[in-house]
Each structure stands twice: as structure tokens, then as C-alpha cells.
């Protein structure tokens, strides 16, 4: 007899025996896999704008994701990185030309304009732009329409949407580059906790706090749950050979791969409830982008009591495994390929996933 997930998957034509072969679905620790809107519905609206979050909620996301960075005056705003050169019109503003500079963040040197050099009032004069105009040209029609929201504005917006729609909408904020911001004199974790406690909605809504660092998750462990008892903490995982930012410069720097072992996962379980690996940590790809055999990461994480929420499913051909791309060009949307990719990971027991297009994620879940 087919499992519920096999029946949901069905037969996918044109994808070869790799996808049409029925496999026994692995058990998930979650009763129903969760759908996280990556930077909102970022495939359809400029990322981290209220429009992107609104579209994600309308399209059925369980959680929306505000990545959080501080301004010069310490206000948390929703941007994927502190460098706003690619996601705002700051490069077109002559009054801010002199603020362009080079910084090293977590070992990577980059040039641009950074949120920590702008007060909130100054940042609010800027307008959001599409980050990937070459891939998502349709999103450029919204360039200049929206500002950069604060974390508090995002909370109020989600609370209003929840009240209007009659369903609770989760928040899955990421505290970005914590070690870097501490060196600049900021305390993003303390600010974050203060904001959570100040809003009724964040004291009870589904809440999952993410970080690529371990020190701040240890610092937040227990304190977030004291504000919202159902909150979870998620340790995000970068490339296997990449050093964890808060261990850089130490006598024994740790790689993300070190914590993808059973022993490493046991240590993660001391301060986190969930791991957030990339999709390619679950199903690796070769140099041509073709799928290889899955790893044991999901089963290993489940074995120590960790949920697994992976990132990021994107609907364009250029982001899909080679086996699922169609012939319409690298930047063409390929919903069926994206659905197939999501479903294969769900069949391995994935507990939740980030997607740039929640409507496609909802179709993959069969609802």
C-alpha cells in the first residue's frame, strides 16, 4: 500500500526513472512538513518587503522569514545582509555616495553600503529593489515601490494578517552575522529579545529563531522560550568545509561539516531544536548540477531528536538539479521541476523547507 506521501507525489512524466520510481517515504518528526517563505515570496516580489511577505501569506506559507540586521542606531530591520547595495536604490542616491566602503564580514570582504552606517530615518528614505534582476526581471516592475521594514513593522503586519485571515502565521527570523555586529558595538540578541517581549503576537505565535552561529543560540537558549514557550531555535548550516563564524580566529575553528556528524549533531541538540542545512547537504550534486545519492543527514538528525528544515527551493531552472530542468532557458520558471525537487526531499523525511515561491511549495505538499 502506498504511503500518504507517495500517493501525494504521483507520477511525474518526463523526469525519467529517477523520479517515477516509487520509494518508501521516511518518517518525519513533524506531523505535517512546514512551509517557510524564504525572505517572503521572493520569487514573485522584491525580497524582505511587506509586499513579499503579503504574497507569501496569501499563497499559504506557514512561516515568513525576516532576516535581521541592525541600523546605526541599533534598530533591527529586515535585510538578508547588512550590505544593501543590491537590494535598495542606495547606489543612485548622491547624498550617500561617500558612505560606500569595504568591510570584512565573517571572513569575506565586500564593498557597498551597510545598514550600520545609516540611521533608521536615513534608511527609510531608500527604496527596495529586486536582488536578482537578471533571473527575476518580472520583479523589477516593483523597484522603488517599497521601503525597508523594521522587525517591529513586520511583526505588526503579520499580526494584522493573522487577525484578518483567521489563522496563526509563524515567524522564523534569522539573526545575521552576530559576531560581526558585536565587534561594531551592537547587541542584536538583546534587541531581538526586547522586541519579542514587547509584542503580544510574538509571545504566542509559532516562532523559530535561526542563526549560522552557535554562541548566540547558546545565549538565546531558554531566554526566547521564557517569552514564547513554544519557540524553537534552529542552527543553520553552511557549506561543509566552511568555518562557523563565531569560531573563526579561535585555536580550534569548527566547520559546519564537523557538526553534520552524529557526534556533532548531539552537541547541536544541547542548544537547538532544529538544523537548517542546504538542500545539497541532503541530496548532493555533481559538477554539472546533477543529483547524487542522498546523505544520511536527515536520519542522523532525527536520531538525536533534531528536526530538519532545509533551504532553499527556487522555481527557476538555474537553481534546479540537472535532472529536473526543462528546455526553456536557465532563468525560466519551472514549477513542475520545483515540485518534484521538494517532493523528493519530503520522501527522505524532511520536516520543513524554505522556498522562494510558497504557492509551489503548497502544491508540493498536495494542498
N, C-alpha and C positions, 0 to 999 in steps of 0.2 A: 504494500500500500504506500502511496506517495505521502510524504510529509506535507504539512500546510505550506511550507516554503517552496517545496518542489512544485506543488500544484499552482502556486502563485507565479512561479518562474515561467512555466510553459516552454514551448519550443520556439527558439529564435532562428528564423530562416537566414541563410546566407552567412552564418558565422562559423560553419564547419563543425566537425565532431567535438571540438574542444568545448563548445557551449551547448550543443544539443544533447550530449551525454548526460543522463540523469545521475546525480550524486546524492548520497545521503547527507542531509543538512546537519551540520554540527549544532549542538545546543548552545544557545546564547544565555548569558546570565541575566539579561534583561527580558521581561515578559514580552515586550514589543520593541524592536530596534527603534532608536530615537533619531530624528531628523534635525540636524543643526544647519542653520542658514549661515554659510561662510561669508562674513562681512555683509550680511544681508543677502538679498538675491543679486549678487554681484555680477552674474552673467547677464542681467537684464537692466540694471540701474547702476550708476556710479557707486562704488563700494563705500560703506560706512556713512551713508546719508540716511535721513529719515525716510526718503523715498525707497531706498534699497531695503530697509527694514520693513516698511509697509508692504512692499511687494512680497517679501518673504512670508510675512504673516498671512497675507491674503492667499498665498499659494500653499499654505498648510504646514509651515515649519513648526516643529515642537519648541525649538530654541532659536534665538537670534544671538549673533556673536558681535559684541563691541570690543575690539582691541583697544587697549587704553594706554595713552602716553600723556605726560604732564606738559602743561604750558609753563612759561617763565614764572608765572605767579602760582604755580602748583595745582592748577585745575586739571582734572583728568578729562581728556577729550578722546573721541573715537577716531583713531587713525591706525593703520596697520604698522606704521613705523613713524619715528619722530621726523624723518626726512619727508617733507611734504612737497618736494619738487614735482613729483609725478602725479599727485592726487589733488592738487589745488592750482589756482592760477597765479601763484606767488611769483613765478618767473616773469610774468607780464606786468608786475607792479614795480615801477621805478622807485617808489618810496622805500622799498625793501631790498633794493639791489645790493646794498652794502652788507647785508646780513648773510649773503651767500658765503659759505665756508666749508672747510673739510674737517670731518670728525672721524674718529675710530670708535666703532660701537661693536662690542663683543668680538674684537679682533679683526673686524672688517672696516676698511677705510672707505668713506663715501663723501661725496661733495653735494651740497644742496642747501636748502633752508630747513631749519629744525624747529620743532614746536617749542623747545626750551629757550629759544631766543625771541619768542613772541608772547606778549601778554594775551589773555583771553580776548580782551577788547580788540587788539590788533588782529588776532587770528580770525575773529568774527567778520572782519572786513573782506576776507578771502572767500572765494567760491570753489566748490568741489569740481573736479574734472575726472573723466574716465582714465583709469590707470593703464589699460591695455587698448589704446585706440586702434592699433593695427589688427587686433583679434576681434575686438568688440566695437566696431565702428558705429553700430546702431546705438550704442550708449552715449556717443559724443553729442547727440542731439540734446542731452540733458546737461552738458557742460555749462557752468555758470548759473544753474537753477537753484543750487542748494548750498548751505553753509556747512561748517564743521560742527557737529553736535557735541555737547558735553555729555559725560556719562549720566549726569542727573537728567538732562533732557531726554536721553534715550530711555531711562527708567520711566519717566513720566509718560512718554509716548507709548511704551509697551503696556503700562498700566491702563492707559486710556483705551488702547486697542483690546486689551483683555476684557475690560468692562463692556465695551461696545459689542464684542463678539460672543461674550458669554463663555469663554474658555480661558484657562490659565495658560500663559505663554512664558516659556522659560527663558532665562538669560544665561549665557555662557561666556562671560567676559574673560579676556586674557590680559594679564598684567605683563607688559612688554619690557624687555631689556632692563630688568630691575637693578642689576649690578651697575650698569652704566649710569642710570639715573641717580642712584645713591652717590656715585662719585661727583655728580653735579650738585649735590646738596638736597635732592628731593627724597621724599619718603612715600612712594606710591602706595605701599601696602597700608600705611596708616590712613592716608587719604581715602583709599578704597573702603576700608572698614568703616570710616566715619560716614561715607555716603550710603553704604548699605544700611547702617543703623538709622539713618535719618529718613528713610523712605519706607512707608508701610508696605509697599509692594515687595520690596526686596527682603523683607523679613519673613515672607511666607512662600514666595513663588519658587518654582523649580530653579535651582541655581547651581552652576558648576563653574568653578574658578580654575583657569588654566595658567600654566607657566612652563617655559622651557628651562627654568632654573629650579634647583632643589631647595636652596636656602630660604627663599621666600615662601615656598609651600610649607616647609617646616615651621616657619614663623606664623603662617596663617592657620595651620592645622589646629583645630579646636576653637580658634577665635572666630572664624567665619561661622561655624556651627553654633556658636553661642548666640549669634544674631539670627541665623536662619537654620533651625535644627535639621532640615532635610538637605542642606547644601553638601556638595561633593567637591573634592579637589582633584584636578587632572594634571598629571605630568606629561607635557608634550615632549615628543621625541624627534630630534632632528636626524641628520644623516649618521649612520652607524660610526663612521670614523671622525665625526665632528665632536670637539670637546664641549662639554656642558659649560655655559658661560661663567657661572659662579665658581668653577674650578680652574679657570684659566689663571696661570701665574702661580698656582699652588705647587707644592712639592710633588703631588701625585694627581695631576689632572685626569679627569674621568671623561670617557667618551660616552655618547648615547648608546653605542653598541655594548659597552660594559654593563649597562643596565637593562639590556634586552635578553640577558641570560636568566635562567631560573633564579640563580643567586641574586642577581641584580634586581629582578622583579620583586623578590622577597623584601629587599631593602626599600624599594619604592613603596611597597604596601604599608610601611610604617608611617608615611605622611600623605599618601594619596589613595584615592578610591578607584581611579581610572587612569589608564595610559592613553595617550593620543599619538600613535605612530603614523607615519605617512602610509599611503596605500601601497607603496612599493616596498615597505618593510614587511607587508603581509604577503603580497604577490610581487616578487622582484621582476625586473625587466632586463633584457639584454641590451647591447649597444644600439640595436635597431629599434628599441622600444617594444619588443615582443615580450609577452608574458613568459615567465619561467615557472618552475614549480613553487607552490606556496611554502612559506616558512611555518614553523610551529608556534609563532609568537602569540596568536590568539589563544591556543590551547594552553601554552605555558602561563600566560597571564591569568586565564581563568583558574588554572591550577593553584594559584596563590591568592585567589579571591579578588582579582582586579577586573573591572570592566574594560572594554576596548572600544574607543571611539576614534575612528581614523579620519585622516584628511588627505586630499580634498578631491572630490569628484567634480569634474568640469565637463561640460557638454560638447566642447569643440574637438574636432578630430585631432588637433595637435597635442592634446592632453591625454588622449585615449591610448590604451595598449594597441600595438600594431594590428592584432587580430580583429579588432573591433572598428577600425577606421573604414569609412566609405570613400568613394572616389570623388567627392565633391570639393576637395581642397582642404588644406590644413586648418583654415580659420572657419570652416563651415560648421554649423551646429549639427550634431548627430545624436539626437535624443535616444534613439534605439540602442546605439553603441553605449551611451552612458548608462542606460537602464541595465544593459547586460553586464557592464562592469560592476555596478553596485550589487546586482543580484549574485554575482559570483562571490563577492566578499561576504555577503549575508549568508551564503551557503556554508561558509567557513566558520560561522558563529559570531560574526561581528555584532556588537551590542548597540552601535550607533555610528553615525557618519556625518561628516561635513560635506555640503555640496554648494556650489555657486548657483544652482537652479533648483530650489525646493520643489517646484511643480514636478520636475523629472524625478526627484527623489521620492516624492509621494507616489508616482506611478510605479517606481521600482518596488515600493512596499506593497503595491497592489491595492491602494486606497486613494 
